[in-house]
């Protein structure tokens, strides 16, 4: 399957992607910062809180694995969590 993984550079995504690759999935990783490097992964730089930036950029996909999330509760994160 062709999958997009959000939160790819986070704790869960960084463990999930190698497993998806090991069983033969084609993975596109959604990352905010491009220092996340894994062999065999395509990258899409972006932010799930600003989906309008993806217009026309998403590859053909069979599914999305959503691993992104707010993990701290600073003032900025508190506002994002309310959205």
LONU-583766 format. One record per atom (N, C-alpha, C): z, x, y; residue in one letter. Coordinates in steps of 0.001 Angstrom, whole numbers, padded with zeros to 6 digits, always signed. Layout:
<pts>
ZXYA
...
</pts>
This chain:
<pts>
+000000+000833-001188X
+000000+000000+000000X
+000000+000875+001249X
-000566+000357+002311X
-000540+001033+003620X
+000609+000444+004411X
+001624+001266+004661X
+002852+000782+005279X
+003130+001469+006605X
+003686+000704+007534X
+004224+001246+008779X
+005733+001230+008641X
+006382+002360+008918X
+007837+002436+008867X
+008352+002647+010278X
+009133+001666+010776X
+009792+001837+012072X
+011092+002593+011834X
+011575+003269+012855X
+012804+004047+012684X
+012610+005205+011725X
+011400+005722+011666X
+011040+006737+010678X
+011832+008026+010812X
+012249+008373+012010X
+012985+009624+012195X
+014494+009420+012138X
+014930+008195+011896X
+016358+007912+011783X
+016889+008195+010393X
+018145+007894+010192X
+018811+008178+008923X
+018110+007495+007754X
+017958+006194+007816X
+017368+005451+006708X
+015892+005794+006520X
+015134+005792+007615X
+013705+006082+007528X
+013403+007457+006974X
+014220+008435+007345X
+013970+009809+006891X
+014201+009974+005387X
+014998+009104+004792X
+015178+009123+003335X
+014156+008232+002630X
+013780+007163+003284X
+012861+006211+002670X
+011437+006746+002564X
+010953+007398+003605X
+009554+007840+003634X
+009191+008754+002462X
+009973+009774+002133X
+009606+010589+000969X
+009520+009775-000323X
+010379+008776-000465X
+010342+007935-001666X
+009071+007085-001695X
+008683+006539-000545X
+007452+005754-000477X
+006240+006617-000818X
+006225+007844-000290X
+005126+008759-000587X
+005094+009128-002068X
+006268+009338-002651X
+006349+009719-004074X
+005773+008669-005014X
+005832+007400-004615X
+005289+006345-005480X
+003877+005936-005064X
+003272+006712-004160X
+001859+006535-003868X
+001483+005697-002662X
+002443+005319-001843X
+002114+004543-000649X
+001540+005441+000446X
+000683+004873+001275X
+000162+005556+002456X
+001060+005138+003614X
+001715+006115+004265X
+002739+005807+005256X
+002318+006240+006657X
+002479+005318+007597X
+002376+005628+009023X
+003785+005489+009580X
+004265+006532+010236X
+005631+006556+010760X
+005616+006263+012254X
+006360+005246+012662X
+006528+004954+014078X
+007702+005780+014580X
+007433+006667+015512X
+008476+007558+016035X
+008439+007566+017551X
+009613+007763+018164X
+009670+007919+019624X
+009402+009360+020008X
+009855+010265+019167X
+009654+011692+019416X
+008866+012264+018252X
+007948+013152+018548X
+007029+013628+017510X
+007562+014806+016709X
+008832+015185+016869X
+009318+016317+016074X
+009596+015947+014626X
+009536+014657+014306X
+009675+014239+012912X
+008415+014693+012185X
+008565+015593+011246X
+007408+016119+010534X
+007614+015981+009036X
+006712+015312+008388X
+006742+015201+006930X
+005311+015256+006443X
+005077+015999+005397X
+003725+016098+004861X
+003223+014765+004358X
+001963+014476+004612X
+001348+013263+004104X
+001611+012012+004906X
+002212+012154+006080X
+002544+010993+006903X
+001689+011000+008162X
+001145+009828+008500X
+000464+009662+009784X
+001522+009241+010798X
+001306+009592+012063X
+002310+009287+013083X
+001747+008367+014146X
+002578+007463+014613X
+002267+006599+015734X
+003451+006709+016683X
+003211+007251+017864X
+004297+007417+018823X
+004472+006102+019578X
+005712+005631+019624X
+005976+004382+020312X
+007433+003979+020233X
+007702+002777+020699X
+009064+002265+020791X
+009021+000775+020445X
+009797+000341+019476X
+009772-001063+019059X
+010263-002010+020145X
+010966-001500+021140X
+011422-002365+022236X
+010329-002595+023270X
+009178-001926+023090X
+008040-002101+023989X
+006763-002292+023167X
+006666-003426+022446X
+005544-003624+021520X
+004182-003713+022195X
+004129-004023+023474X
+002839-004146+024139X
+002062-002835+024154X
+002728-001709+023946X
+002020-000423+023958X
+001184-000213+022698X
+001337-001089+021700X
+000609-000934+020451X
-000735-001651+020436X
-001059-002378+021476X
-002322-003116+021500X
-003486-002205+021145X
-004156-002524+020057X
-005329-001771+019631X
-005042-000450+018952X
-003768-000080+018766X
-003435+001211+018179X
-003004+001138+016724X
-002597-000024+016262X
-002085-000119+014897X
-003212+000000+013886X
-003001+000791+012848X
-004009+000869+011780X
-003962-000403+010937X
-004909-000561+010053X
-004875-001675+009104X
-003698-001430+008166X
-002842-002424+008007X
-001613-002273+007229X
-001491-003370+006182X
-000756-003054+005122X
-000395-004058+004129X
+001027-004560+004352X
+001833-003778+005077X
+003212-004184+005305X
+003912-003295+006308X
+005051-003786+006767X
+005900-003046+007706X
+007299-002991+007120X
+007894-001793+007132X
+009285-001623+006714X
+010060-001299+007981X
+010900-002239+008410X
+011601-002116+009690X
+012971-001475+009484X
+013076-000186+009864X
+014331+000556+009731X
+014933+000905+011087X
+014267+000530+012162X
+014762+000872+013499X
+015928-000036+013866X
+016834+000508+014622X
+017961-000288+015085X
+018771+000452+016125X
+019525-000299+016891X
+020428+000289+017875X
+021688+000717+017138X
+022059+001986+017257X
+023190+002493+016486X
+024363+002933+017332X
+024256+002822+018634X
+025389+003154+019501X
+025560+002033+020507X
+026663+002052+021214X
+026925+000970+022134X
+027267+001464+023530X
+026456+002435+024017X
+026549+002825+025416X
+026006+001686+026258X
+026130+001765+027563X
+025667+000687+028436X
+024198+000354+028226X
+023345+001379+028112X
+021919+001148+027896X
+021688+000423+026582X
+022366+000857+025510X
+022198+000243+024196X
+022738-001175+024162X
+023796-001430+024896X
+024368-002778+024947X
+023338-003764+025502X
+022610-003343+026532X
+021579-004198+027119X
+020432-004419+026136X
+020021-003373+025413X
+018957-003517+024420X
+019374-004458+023300X
+020634-004388+022880X
+021123-005222+021788X
+021099-006707+022175X
+021220-006995+023454X
+021196-008392+023923X
+019795-008981+023895X
+018758-008132+023881X
+017378-008622+023939X
+016961-009250+022662X
</pts>
